[in-house]
Amino acid sequence: MNKKLKLEELNRLSVLEFKEVEKDPIIVLLDDVRSLNNIGSVFRTCDAMGVKKMYLCGITGQPPHREIRKTAIGASESVDWEYEKNASEILTKYRDLDYEIIAVEQTSNSVSLEEYQLTNKKILLIFGNEINGVSQKLIDLCDLSLEIPQWGTKHSMNISVSIGVVLWNLKKLLLK
């Protein structure tokens, strides 16, 4: 029989235990993300994927906020995060720490996610505004742009969905 597990059967870590666990050296940077629900959802995904840290930049909302809390369901307490108005400063900091800086954006030279080869386990991923995406200013500071293959008419996904797809694929590469 295939029985659905109860919450107490999932062996979930407490927030304190999660904070002590070694994380993958993946940083997620949100720049000018407007939707508080998207931000909360990103916190949950970063928790699930064991992301080291999140940066909230520009106009991106910050906890505590009721709408973020509603979709984060506690992940804004477990995931390390920081606000920095200027995303460029974060990119410079992590470049100096030997991180690969990647914009998740459709560009003239973007690499398809399915073809991406992991060359550096230290990665900073930039996700931009829901309408305008990652700014050209930040793209110019990146090592590469990563694009999620799509077969529909919109060629666009909700940011929280995009983050889930990209992090899942990177996690699979890191586990190899």
OpenMM code with the backbone's topology and positions (N, CA, C; nanometers):
from openmm import Vec3, app, unit

residues = "MET ASN LYS LYS LEU LYS LEU GLU GLU LEU ASN ARG LEU SER VAL LEU GLU PHE LYS GLU VAL GLU LYS ASP PRO ILE ILE VAL LEU LEU ASP ASP VAL ARG SER LEU ASN ASN ILE GLY SER VAL PHE ARG THR CYS ASP ALA MET GLY VAL LYS LYS MET TYR LEU CYS GLY ILE THR GLY GLN PRO PRO HIS ARG GLU ILE ARG LYS THR ALA ILE GLY ALA SER GLU SER VAL ASP TRP GLU TYR GLU LYS ASN ALA SER GLU ILE LEU THR LYS TYR ARG ASP LEU ASP TYR GLU ILE ILE ALA VAL GLU GLN THR SER ASN SER VAL SER LEU GLU GLU TYR GLN LEU THR ASN LYS LYS ILE LEU LEU ILE PHE GLY ASN GLU ILE ASN GLY VAL SER GLN LYS LEU ILE ASP LEU CYS ASP LEU SER LEU GLU ILE PRO GLN TRP GLY THR LYS HIS SER MET ASN ILE SER VAL SER ILE GLY VAL VAL LEU TRP ASN LEU LYS LYS LEU LEU LEU LYS".split()
positions = [
    Vec3(0.0851, -0.1193, 0.0000),
    Vec3(0.0000, 0.0000, 0.0000),
    Vec3(0.0885, 0.1241, 0.0000),
    Vec3(0.0489, 0.2226, -0.0745),
    Vec3(0.1195, 0.3496, -0.0854),
    Vec3(0.0464, 0.4519, 0.0012),
    Vec3(0.0997, 0.4772, 0.1212),
    Vec3(0.0317, 0.5604, 0.2198),
    Vec3(0.0949, 0.7002, 0.2243),
    Vec3(0.0110, 0.8002, 0.2190),
    Vec3(0.0593, 0.9367, 0.2326),
    Vec3(0.1181, 0.9554, 0.3726),
    Vec3(0.2357, 1.0193, 0.3788),
    Vec3(0.3011, 1.0415, 0.5076),
    Vec3(0.2405, 1.1604, 0.5803),
    Vec3(0.2341, 1.1494, 0.7118),
    Vec3(0.1909, 1.2603, 0.7961),
    Vec3(0.3108, 1.3505, 0.8213),
    Vec3(0.2855, 1.4746, 0.8597),
    Vec3(0.3937, 1.5700, 0.8850),
    Vec3(0.4986, 1.5152, 0.9804),
    Vec3(0.4555, 1.4510, 1.0855),
    Vec3(0.5505, 1.3993, 1.1845),
    Vec3(0.6332, 1.2823, 1.1317),
    Vec3(0.5935, 1.2241, 1.0192),
    Vec3(0.6680, 1.1137, 0.9577),
    Vec3(0.7720, 1.1619, 0.8562),
    Vec3(0.7782, 1.2907, 0.8300),
    Vec3(0.8675, 1.3446, 0.7269),
    Vec3(1.0100, 1.3694, 0.7754),
    Vec3(1.0338, 1.3547, 0.9049),
    Vec3(1.1679, 1.3783, 0.9608),
    Vec3(1.2224, 1.5166, 0.9236),
    Vec3(1.1370, 1.6174, 0.9346),
    Vec3(1.1774, 1.7535, 0.9008),
    Vec3(1.2717, 1.8082, 1.0064),
    Vec3(1.3671, 1.8886, 0.9601),
    Vec3(1.4593, 1.9556, 1.0516),
    Vec3(1.3890, 2.0734, 1.1172),
    Vec3(1.4282, 2.1046, 1.2395),
    Vec3(1.3812, 2.2286, 1.3011),
    Vec3(1.4564, 2.3437, 1.2351),
    Vec3(1.4103, 2.4655, 1.2563),
    Vec3(1.4794, 2.5827, 1.2009),
    Vec3(1.6232, 2.5862, 1.2513),
    Vec3(1.6443, 2.5598, 1.3792),
    Vec3(1.7802, 2.5602, 1.4346),
    Vec3(1.8667, 2.4517, 1.3719),
    Vec3(1.8124, 2.3322, 1.3545),
    Vec3(1.8878, 2.2239, 1.2902),
    Vec3(1.9214, 2.2602, 1.1454),
    Vec3(1.8245, 2.3185, 1.0743),
    Vec3(1.8460, 2.3583, 0.9344),
    Vec3(1.9588, 2.4604, 0.9239),
    Vec3(1.9604, 2.5563, 1.0157),
    Vec3(2.0644, 2.6596, 1.0120),
    Vec3(2.2039, 2.6009, 1.0335),
    Vec3(2.2131, 2.4880, 1.1047),
    Vec3(2.3419, 2.4240, 1.1331),
    Vec3(2.3902, 2.3327, 1.0197),
    Vec3(2.2991, 2.2878, 0.9353),
    Vec3(2.3338, 2.1958, 0.8267),
    Vec3(2.4142, 2.2709, 0.7199),
    Vec3(2.5170, 2.2057, 0.6672),
    Vec3(2.5955, 2.2667, 0.5596),
    Vec3(2.5093, 2.2779, 0.4343),
    Vec3(2.5112, 2.3938, 0.3737),
    Vec3(2.4314, 2.4212, 0.2543),
    Vec3(2.5203, 2.4163, 0.1303),
    Vec3(2.4559, 2.3972, 0.0160),
    Vec3(2.5273, 2.4106, -0.1105),
    Vec3(2.5648, 2.5574, -0.1279),
    Vec3(2.6817, 2.5846, -0.1860),
    Vec3(2.7237, 2.7245, -0.2034),
    Vec3(2.6497, 2.7918, -0.3189),
    Vec3(2.5172, 2.7963, -0.3068),
    Vec3(2.4327, 2.8631, -0.4062),
    Vec3(2.3677, 2.9830, -0.3386),
    Vec3(2.3817, 3.0976, -0.4034),
    Vec3(2.3216, 3.2223, -0.3577),
    Vec3(2.2133, 3.2595, -0.4585),
    Vec3(2.0962, 3.2979, -0.4091),
    Vec3(1.9877, 3.3448, -0.4951),
    Vec3(1.9684, 3.4936, -0.4691),
    Vec3(1.9737, 3.5725, -0.5752),
    Vec3(1.9554, 3.7168, -0.5650),
    Vec3(1.8299, 3.7550, -0.6420),
    Vec3(1.7367, 3.8196, -0.5730),
    Vec3(1.6154, 3.8714, -0.6366),
    Vec3(1.6321, 4.0217, -0.6528),
    Vec3(1.6208, 4.0700, -0.7752),
    Vec3(1.6352, 4.2133, -0.8004),
    Vec3(1.5039, 4.2709, -0.8527),
    Vec3(1.4500, 4.3657, -0.7785),
    Vec3(1.3282, 4.4377, -0.8171),
    Vec3(1.2076, 4.3456, -0.8390),
    Vec3(1.1949, 4.2429, -0.7570),
    Vec3(1.0790, 4.1539, -0.7638),
    Vec3(0.9634, 4.2205, -0.6892),
    Vec3(0.8509, 4.2356, -0.7577),
    Vec3(0.7387, 4.3118, -0.7030),
    Vec3(0.6442, 4.2304, -0.6158),
    Vec3(0.6194, 4.1067, -0.6542),
    Vec3(0.5160, 4.0283, -0.5876),
    Vec3(0.5656, 3.9696, -0.4554),
    Vec3(0.4980, 4.0075, -0.3491),
    Vec3(0.5329, 3.9551, -0.2167),
    Vec3(0.5038, 3.8051, -0.2077),
    Vec3(0.4013, 3.7599, -0.2791),
    Vec3(0.3725, 3.6162, -0.2824),
    Vec3(0.4852, 3.5405, -0.3516),
    Vec3(0.5384, 3.5947, -0.4602),
    Vec3(0.6526, 3.5315, -0.5269),
    Vec3(0.7727, 3.5238, -0.4329),
    Vec3(0.7985, 3.6297, -0.3605),
    Vec3(0.9127, 3.6335, -0.2686),
    Vec3(0.8971, 3.5250, -0.1619),
    Vec3(0.7780, 3.5129, -0.1061),
    Vec3(0.7531, 3.4084, -0.0068),
    Vec3(0.7729, 3.2693, -0.0650),
    Vec3(0.7264, 3.2503, -0.1860),
    Vec3(0.7424, 3.1216, -0.2535),
    Vec3(0.8902, 3.0907, -0.2779),
    Vec3(0.9681, 3.1916, -0.3124),
    Vec3(1.1121, 3.1726, -0.3338),
    Vec3(1.1802, 3.1318, -0.2028),
    Vec3(1.1397, 3.1907, -0.0923),
    Vec3(1.1942, 3.1492, 0.0375),
    Vec3(1.1703, 2.9994, 0.0586),
    Vec3(1.0499, 2.9524, 0.0308),
    Vec3(1.0181, 2.8101, 0.0493),
    Vec3(1.1038, 2.7215, -0.0392),
    Vec3(1.1210, 2.7616, -0.1634),
    Vec3(1.2016, 2.6820, -0.2562),
    Vec3(1.3475, 2.6815, -0.2132),
    Vec3(1.3986, 2.7954, -0.1691),
    Vec3(1.5378, 2.8021, -0.1227),
    Vec3(1.5587, 2.7157, 0.0005),
    Vec3(1.4591, 2.7097, 0.0881),
    Vec3(1.4656, 2.6209, 0.2039),
    Vec3(1.4696, 2.4760, 0.1564),
    Vec3(1.3786, 2.4393, 0.0679),
    Vec3(1.3687, 2.3008, 0.0200),
    Vec3(1.4962, 2.2551, -0.0503),
    Vec3(1.5633, 2.3460, -0.1198),
    Vec3(1.6819, 2.3104, -0.1972),
    Vec3(1.8126, 2.3335, -0.1212),
    Vec3(1.8044, 2.3791, 0.0039),
    Vec3(1.9250, 2.3959, 0.0848),
    Vec3(2.0176, 2.5062, 0.0348),
    Vec3(1.9590, 2.6163, -0.0099),
    Vec3(2.0363, 2.7298, -0.0602),
    Vec3(2.1076, 2.7990, 0.0557),
    Vec3(2.2288, 2.8419, 0.0312),
    Vec3(2.3108, 2.9052, 0.1351),
    Vec3(2.2537, 3.0389, 0.1821),
    Vec3(2.2105, 3.1239, 0.0843),
    Vec3(2.1639, 3.2578, 0.1221),
    Vec3(2.0814, 3.3179, 0.0096),
    Vec3(1.9919, 3.4085, 0.0488),
    Vec3(1.9142, 3.4877, -0.0461),
    Vec3(1.9465, 3.6351, -0.0261),
    Vec3(1.9526, 3.7086, -0.1356),
    Vec3(1.9639, 3.8541, -0.1290),
    Vec3(1.8394, 3.9136, -0.1931),
    Vec3(1.7822, 4.0103, -0.1255),
    Vec3(1.6667, 4.0838, -0.1739),
    Vec3(1.7167, 4.2236, -0.2078),
    Vec3(1.7056, 4.2620, -0.3350),
    Vec3(1.7655, 4.3881, -0.3803),
    Vec3(1.6628, 4.4782, -0.4478),
    Vec3(1.6976, 4.6071, -0.4528),
    Vec3(1.6120, 4.7056, -0.5181),
    Vec3(1.4792, 4.7182, -0.4465),
    Vec3(1.3701, 4.7085, -0.5234),
    Vec3(1.2363, 4.7254, -0.4660),
    Vec3(1.1796, 4.5950, -0.4079),
    Vec3(1.2568, 4.4881, -0.4119),
    Vec3(1.2093, 4.3581, -0.3612),
    Vec3(1.1681, 4.3711, -0.2150),
    Vec3(1.0475, 4.3236, -0.1846),
    Vec3(0.9960, 4.3294, -0.0474),
    Vec3(1.0751, 4.2396, 0.0461),
    Vec3(1.0633, 4.2693, 0.1758),
    Vec3(1.1394, 4.1964, 0.2769),
    Vec3(1.0488, 4.1511, 0.3903),
    Vec3(1.0845, 4.0382, 0.4523),
    Vec3(1.0139, 3.9985, 0.5745),
    Vec3(1.0433, 4.0998, 0.6848),
    Vec3(0.9622, 4.1144, 0.7847),
    Vec3(0.8348, 4.0443, 0.7963),
    Vec3(0.7266, 4.1188, 0.7200),
    Vec3(0.6528, 4.0494, 0.6444),
    Vec3(0.5380, 4.1052, 0.5743),
    Vec3(0.4348, 3.9945, 0.5642),
    Vec3(0.3106, 4.0282, 0.5871),
    Vec3(0.2030, 3.9285, 0.5910),
    Vec3(0.1973, 3.8461, 0.4626),
    Vec3(0.2092, 3.9106, 0.3462),
    Vec3(0.1992, 3.8380, 0.2180),
    Vec3(0.3195, 3.7458, 0.1962),
    Vec3(0.4386, 3.7875, 0.2379),
    Vec3(0.5562, 3.7002, 0.2269),
    Vec3(0.5394, 3.5821, 0.3214),
    Vec3(0.5000, 3.6103, 0.4436),
    Vec3(0.4826, 3.5065, 0.5456),
    Vec3(0.3796, 3.4026, 0.5016),
    Vec3(0.2739, 3.4482, 0.4337),
    Vec3(0.1666, 3.3578, 0.3916),
    Vec3(0.2192, 3.2485, 0.2975),
    Vec3(0.3060, 3.2839, 0.2041),
    Vec3(0.3560, 3.1833, 0.1099),
    Vec3(0.4875, 3.1207, 0.1560),
    Vec3(0.5630, 3.1890, 0.2398),
    Vec3(0.6905, 3.1334, 0.2891),
    Vec3(0.6667, 3.0271, 0.3958),
    Vec3(0.5549, 3.0318, 0.4626),
    Vec3(0.5186, 2.9435, 0.5747),
    Vec3(0.6390, 2.9073, 0.6634),
    Vec3(0.7102, 3.0106, 0.7073),
    Vec3(0.8200, 2.9915, 0.8023),
    Vec3(0.9590, 2.9893, 0.7402),
    Vec3(0.9680, 2.9771, 0.6087),
    Vec3(1.0997, 2.9669, 0.5448),
    Vec3(1.1800, 3.0962, 0.5528),
    Vec3(1.1146, 3.2088, 0.5767),
    Vec3(1.1914, 3.3334, 0.5910),
    Vec3(1.2682, 3.3351, 0.7233),
    Vec3(1.2356, 3.2421, 0.8122),
    Vec3(1.3131, 3.2277, 0.9360),
    Vec3(1.4262, 3.1260, 0.9197),
    Vec3(1.4100, 3.0290, 0.8315),
    Vec3(1.5123, 2.9252, 0.8154),
    Vec3(1.6193, 2.9624, 0.7138),
    Vec3(1.5835, 3.0327, 0.6090),
    Vec3(1.6794, 3.0702, 0.5037),
    Vec3(1.7502, 3.1991, 0.5438),
    Vec3(1.8829, 3.1977, 0.5368),
    Vec3(1.9588, 3.3206, 0.5608),
    Vec3(1.9308, 3.4173, 0.4473),
    Vec3(1.9027, 3.5413, 0.4813),
    Vec3(1.8747, 3.6416, 0.3789),
    Vec3(1.9240, 3.7773, 0.4265),
    Vec3(1.9381, 3.8661, 0.3283),
    Vec3(1.9851, 4.0007, 0.3564),
    Vec3(1.9293, 4.0943, 0.2494),
    Vec3(1.9028, 4.2180, 0.2887),
    Vec3(1.8605, 4.3192, 0.1916),
    Vec3(1.9805, 4.4046, 0.1551),
    Vec3(1.9944, 4.4308, 0.0266),
    Vec3(2.0972, 4.5230, -0.0253),
    Vec3(2.0333, 4.5987, -0.1405),
    Vec3(2.0249, 4.7288, -0.1277),
    Vec3(1.9610, 4.8102, -0.2320),
    Vec3(2.0260, 4.7884, -0.3684),
    Vec3(2.1594, 4.7882, -0.3727),
    Vec3(2.2333, 4.7817, -0.4982),
    Vec3(2.2845, 4.6396, -0.5246),
    Vec3(2.2209, 4.5708, -0.6180),
    Vec3(2.2589, 4.4323, -0.6503),
    Vec3(2.4014, 4.4236, -0.7028),
    Vec3(2.4484, 4.5259, -0.7715),
    Vec3(2.5843, 4.5239, -0.8282),
    Vec3(2.6900, 4.5015, -0.7209),
    Vec3(2.6685, 4.5567, -0.6024),
    Vec3(2.7654, 4.5395, -0.4933),
    Vec3(2.7738, 4.3935, -0.4495),
    Vec3(2.6612, 4.3237, -0.4509),
    Vec3(2.6601, 4.1822, -0.4139),
    Vec3(2.7365, 4.1018, -0.5188),
    Vec3(2.7165, 4.1342, -0.6459),
    Vec3(2.7866, 4.0618, -0.7526),
    Vec3(2.9372, 4.0777, -0.7390),
    Vec3(2.9822, 4.1990, -0.7106),
    Vec3(3.1253, 4.2243, -0.6919),
    Vec3(3.1794, 4.1446, -0.5736),
    Vec3(3.1052, 4.1447, -0.4642),
    Vec3(3.1477, 4.0716, -0.3446),
    Vec3(3.1668, 3.9230, -0.3745),
    Vec3(3.0689, 3.8619, -0.4414),
    Vec3(3.0761, 3.7180, -0.4657),
    Vec3(3.1712, 3.6818, -0.5802),
    Vec3(3.1931, 3.7723, -0.6732),
    Vec3(3.2947, 3.7481, -0.7764),
    Vec3(3.4311, 3.7369, -0.7083),
    Vec3(3.4564, 3.8246, -0.6106),
    Vec3(3.5824, 3.8202, -0.5355),
    Vec3(3.5955, 3.6922, -0.4527),
    Vec3(3.4833, 3.6259, -0.4249),
    Vec3(3.4836, 3.4991, -0.3511),
    Vec3(3.4806, 3.3792, -0.4469),
    Vec3(3.5083, 3.4054, -0.5752),
    Vec3(3.5171, 3.3022, -0.6803),
    Vec3(3.3848, 3.2337, -0.7127),
    Vec3(3.2747, 3.3037, -0.6983),
    Vec3(3.1453, 3.2510, -0.7403),
    Vec3(3.1262, 3.2752, -0.8891),
    Vec3(3.0579, 3.1825, -0.9561),
    Vec3(3.0148, 3.2049, -1.0932),
    Vec3(2.8854, 3.2858, -1.0852),
    Vec3(2.8801, 3.3970, -1.1561),
    Vec3(2.7648, 3.4875, -1.1519),
    Vec3(2.6776, 3.4594, -1.2740),
    Vec3(2.5532, 3.4162, -1.2494),
    Vec3(2.4645, 3.3723, -1.3572),
    Vec3(2.3320, 3.4469, -1.3512),
    Vec3(2.2969, 3.5117, -1.4622),
    Vec3(2.1637, 3.5711, -1.4763),
    Vec3(2.0723, 3.4639, -1.5348),
    Vec3(1.9565, 3.4453, -1.4762),
    Vec3(1.8577, 3.3558, -1.5354),
    Vec3(1.7697, 3.4449, -1.6220),
    Vec3(1.8038, 3.4443, -1.7503),
    Vec3(1.7409, 3.5386, -1.8435),
    Vec3(1.7638, 3.4915, -1.9870),
    Vec3(1.6726, 3.5267, -2.0740),
    Vec3(1.6864, 3.4979, -2.2165),
    Vec3(1.7685, 3.6103, -2.2790),
    Vec3(1.8874, 3.5769, -2.3276),
    Vec3(1.9756, 3.6758, -2.3908),
    Vec3(2.0274, 3.6199, -2.5226),
    Vec3(2.0959, 3.7032, -2.5970),
    Vec3(2.1497, 3.6597, -2.7267),
    Vec3(2.2541, 3.5491, -2.7118),
    Vec3(2.3158, 3.5377, -2.5949),
    Vec3(2.4179, 3.4346, -2.5723),
    Vec3(2.3832, 3.3405, -2.4574),
    Vec3(2.2552, 3.3318, -2.4209),
    Vec3(2.2203, 3.2481, -2.3056),
    Vec3(2.2440, 3.1003, -2.3361),
    Vec3(2.2775, 3.0277, -2.2305),
    Vec3(2.2996, 2.8836, -2.2368),
    Vec3(2.1711, 2.8161, -2.1911),
    Vec3(2.1283, 2.7165, -2.2653),
    Vec3(2.0087, 2.6424, -2.2261),
    Vec3(2.0381, 2.5639, -2.0985),
    Vec3(1.9442, 2.5648, -2.0064),
    Vec3(1.9611, 2.4953, -1.8793),
    Vec3(1.9991, 2.3487, -1.9006),
    Vec3(1.9429, 2.2848, -2.0008),
    Vec3(1.9724, 2.1433, -2.0250),
    Vec3(2.1139, 2.1218, -2.0777),
    Vec3(2.1789, 2.2270, -2.1258),
    Vec3(2.3157, 2.2150, -2.1776),
    Vec3(2.4200, 2.2716, -2.0813),
    Vec3(2.3760, 2.3304, -1.9739),
    Vec3(2.4678, 2.3929, -1.8786),
    Vec3(2.5577, 2.2875, -1.8141),
    Vec3(2.6877, 2.3149, -1.8143),
    Vec3(2.7870, 2.2279, -1.7524),
    Vec3(2.8382, 2.2959, -1.6266),
    Vec3(2.8297, 2.2276, -1.5162),
    Vec3(2.8745, 2.2811, -1.3885),
    Vec3(3.0275, 2.2853, -1.3871),
    Vec3(3.0839, 2.4057, -1.3830),
    Vec3(3.2297, 2.4197, -1.3778),
    Vec3(3.2755, 2.4730, -1.2428),
    Vec3(3.1832, 2.5320, -1.1697),
    Vec3(3.2140, 2.5909, -1.0401),
    Vec3(3.0975, 2.5591, -0.9483),
    Vec3(3.1239, 2.4995, -0.8345),
    Vec3(3.0145, 2.4646, -0.7435),
    Vec3(2.9632, 2.5851, -0.6667),
    Vec3(3.0340, 2.6974, -0.6743),
    Vec3(2.9909, 2.8206, -0.6074),
    Vec3(2.9202, 2.9076, -0.7107),
    Vec3(2.7885, 2.9242, -0.6906),
    Vec3(2.7062, 2.9902, -0.7925),
    Vec3(2.6186, 3.0967, -0.7293),
    Vec3(2.6114, 3.2121, -0.7937),
    Vec3(2.5154, 3.3156, -0.7576),
    Vec3(2.4195, 3.3296, -0.8745),
    Vec3(2.2906, 3.3073, -0.8483),
    Vec3(2.1859, 3.3159, -0.9499),
    Vec3(2.1080, 3.4453, -0.9328),
    Vec3(2.0903, 3.5173, -1.0422),
    Vec3(2.0140, 3.6434, -1.0390),
    Vec3(1.8807, 3.6224, -1.1096),
    Vec3(1.7736, 3.6581, -1.0405),
    Vec3(1.6395, 3.6565, -1.0976),
    Vec3(1.5857, 3.7988, -1.0881),
    Vec3(1.5225, 3.8457, -1.1957),
    Vec3(1.4810, 3.9852, -1.2000),
    Vec3(1.3309, 4.0058, -1.1911),
    Vec3(1.2933, 4.1275, -1.2188),
    Vec3(1.1569, 4.1763, -1.2145),
    Vec3(1.0632, 4.0902, -1.2998),
    Vec3(0.9404, 4.0716, -1.2515),
    Vec3(0.8433, 3.9859, -1.3188),
    Vec3(0.8101, 4.0314, -1.4612),
    Vec3(0.8188, 4.1602, -1.4885),
    Vec3(0.7862, 4.2116, -1.6222),
    Vec3(0.9121, 4.2290, -1.7077),
    Vec3(1.0143, 4.2925, -1.6518),
    Vec3(1.1336, 4.3284, -1.7290),
    Vec3(1.2507, 4.2323, -1.7137),
    Vec3(1.2403, 4.1356, -1.6254),
    Vec3(1.3484, 4.0387, -1.6072),
    Vec3(1.4708, 4.0999, -1.5420),
    Vec3(1.5853, 4.0387, -1.5659),
    Vec3(1.7123, 4.0874, -1.5119),
    Vec3(1.7558, 4.2077, -1.5955),
    Vec3(1.7973, 4.3141, -1.5304),
    Vec3(1.8371, 4.4357, -1.6018),
    Vec3(1.9644, 4.4124, -1.6824),
    Vec3(1.9767, 4.4858, -1.7909),
    Vec3(2.0977, 4.4763, -1.8746),
    Vec3(2.2209, 4.5130, -1.7936),
    Vec3(2.2069, 4.6075, -1.7028),
    Vec3(2.3192, 4.6480, -1.6169),
    Vec3(2.3754, 4.5290, -1.5401),
    Vec3(2.2872, 4.4434, -1.4867),
    Vec3(2.3332, 4.3253, -1.4136),
    Vec3(2.3810, 4.2152, -1.5086),
    Vec3(2.3135, 4.1982, -1.6216),
    Vec3(2.3576, 4.0992, -1.7203),
    Vec3(2.5020, 4.1273, -1.7618),
    Vec3(2.5337, 4.2552, -1.7774),
    Vec3(2.6705, 4.2939, -1.8177),
    Vec3(2.7750, 4.2533, -1.7147),
    Vec3(2.7342, 4.2308, -1.5908),
    Vec3(2.8274, 4.1924, -1.4837),
    Vec3(2.8344, 4.0408, -1.4625),
    Vec3(2.7603, 3.9655, -1.5435),
    Vec3(2.7509, 3.8202, -1.5238),
    Vec3(2.8532, 3.7445, -1.6080),
    Vec3(2.8827, 3.6232, -1.5608),
    Vec3(2.9674, 3.5320, -1.6370),
    Vec3(2.8898, 3.4678, -1.7506),
    Vec3(2.7621, 3.4445, -1.7280),
    Vec3(2.6773, 3.3870, -1.8320),
    Vec3(2.5314, 3.4069, -1.7972),
    Vec3(2.4475, 3.3862, -1.8981),
    Vec3(2.3026, 3.3867, -1.8799),
    Vec3(2.2534, 3.2455, -1.9037),
    Vec3(2.1610, 3.2033, -1.8210),
    Vec3(2.1044, 3.0695, -1.8277),
    Vec3(1.9580, 3.0832, -1.8652),
    Vec3(1.9142, 3.0021, -1.9603),
    Vec3(1.7766, 3.0096, -2.0095),
    Vec3(1.7070, 2.8751, -1.9913),
    Vec3(1.5836, 2.8786, -1.9450),
    Vec3(1.5031, 2.7570, -1.9316),
    Vec3(1.4365, 2.7298, -2.0658),
    Vec3(1.4603, 2.6107, -2.1247),
    Vec3(1.3939, 2.5802, -2.2526),
    Vec3(1.2420, 2.5818, -2.2358),
    Vec3(1.1723, 2.6350, -2.3349),
    Vec3(1.0270, 2.6437, -2.3301),
    Vec3(0.9702, 2.6149, -2.4680),
    Vec3(0.8510, 2.5579, -2.4727),
    Vec3(0.7923, 2.5165, -2.5981),
    Vec3(0.6561, 2.5804, -2.6237),
    Vec3(0.6136, 2.6713, -2.5400),
    Vec3(0.4831, 2.7353, -2.5573),
    Vec3(0.4928, 2.8671, -2.6324),
    Vec3(0.3891, 2.9472, -2.6204),
    Vec3(0.3843, 3.0755, -2.6909),
    Vec3(0.4343, 3.1920, -2.6066),
    Vec3(0.4368, 3.1788, -2.4764),
    Vec3(0.4702, 3.2912, -2.3876),
    Vec3(0.6201, 3.3102, -2.3682),
    Vec3(0.6965, 3.2024, -2.3672),
    Vec3(0.8409, 3.2078, -2.3387),
    Vec3(0.8691, 3.2888, -2.2130),
    Vec3(0.7903, 3.2585, -2.1116),
    Vec3(0.8015, 3.3269, -1.9843),
    Vec3(0.7372, 3.2395, -1.8780),
    Vec3(0.8009, 3.2360, -1.7611),
    Vec3(0.7455, 3.1613, -1.6479),
    Vec3(0.7424, 3.2528, -1.5272),
    Vec3(0.6538, 3.2213, -1.4343),
    Vec3(0.6527, 3.2933, -1.3084),
    Vec3(0.7888, 3.2759, -1.2417),
    Vec3(0.8375, 3.3786, -1.1769),
    Vec3(0.9705, 3.3746, -1.1155),
    Vec3(0.9839, 3.2608, -1.0150),
    Vec3(0.8795, 3.2345, -0.9387),
    Vec3(0.8908, 3.1275, -0.8392),
    Vec3(0.9011, 2.9906, -0.9067),
    Vec3(0.8365, 2.9740, -1.0205),
    Vec3(0.8477, 2.8496, -1.0963),
    Vec3(0.9881, 2.8387, -1.1559),
    Vec3(1.0372, 2.9478, -1.2135),
    Vec3(1.1717, 2.9485, -1.2727),
    Vec3(1.2779, 2.9110, -1.1706),
    Vec3(1.2656, 2.9658, -1.0512),
    Vec3(1.3641, 2.9366, -0.9468),
    Vec3(1.3593, 2.7888, -0.9099),
    Vec3(1.2410, 2.7329, -0.9007),
    Vec3(1.2294, 2.5904, -0.8706),
    Vec3(1.2942, 2.5037, -0.9769),
    Vec3(1.2694, 2.5359, -1.1030),
    Vec3(1.3258, 2.4585, -1.2141),
    Vec3(1.4784, 2.4674, -1.2135),
    Vec3(1.5316, 2.5883, -1.2017),
    Vec3(1.6768, 2.6076, -1.2067),
    Vec3(1.7448, 2.5434, -1.0862),
    Vec3(1.6933, 2.5660, -0.9668),
    Vec3(1.7573, 2.5085, -0.8483),
    Vec3(1.7527, 2.3562, -0.8496),
    Vec3(1.6424, 2.2981, -0.8938),
    Vec3(1.6324, 2.1519, -0.9013),
    Vec3(1.7399, 2.0977, -0.9957),
    Vec3(1.7558, 2.1616, -1.1104),
    Vec3(1.8564, 2.1152, -1.2061),
    Vec3(1.9980, 2.1326, -1.1533),
    Vec3(2.0259, 2.2449, -1.0876),
    Vec3(2.1596, 2.2654, -1.0302),
    Vec3(2.1861, 2.1654, -0.9182),
    Vec3(2.0849, 2.1391, -0.8382),
    Vec3(2.1003, 2.0429, -0.7280),
    Vec3(2.1353, 1.9046, -0.7841),
    Vec3(2.0714, 1.8649, -0.8921),
    Vec3(2.1035, 1.7360, -0.9544),
    Vec3(2.2486, 1.7329, -1.0013),
    Vec3(2.2967, 1.8434, -1.0582),
    Vec3(2.4362, 1.8496, -1.1034),
    Vec3(2.5323, 1.8436, -0.9849),
    Vec3(2.4981, 1.9109, -0.8765),
    Vec3(2.5847, 1.9118, -0.7578),
    Vec3(2.5919, 1.7751, -0.6910),
    Vec3(2.4860, 1.6972, -0.7022),
    Vec3(2.4805, 1.5669, -0.6365),
    Vec3(2.5545, 1.4581, -0.7159),
    Vec3(2.5900, 1.4873, -0.8405),
    Vec3(2.6598, 1.3872, -0.9230),
    Vec3(2.8011, 1.3659, -0.8748),
] * unit.nanometer
topology = app.Topology()
chain = topology.addChain("A")
for resn in residues:
    res = topology.addResidue(resn, chain)
    for name in ("N", "CA", "C"):
        topology.addAtom(name, app.Element.getBySymbol(name[0]), res)
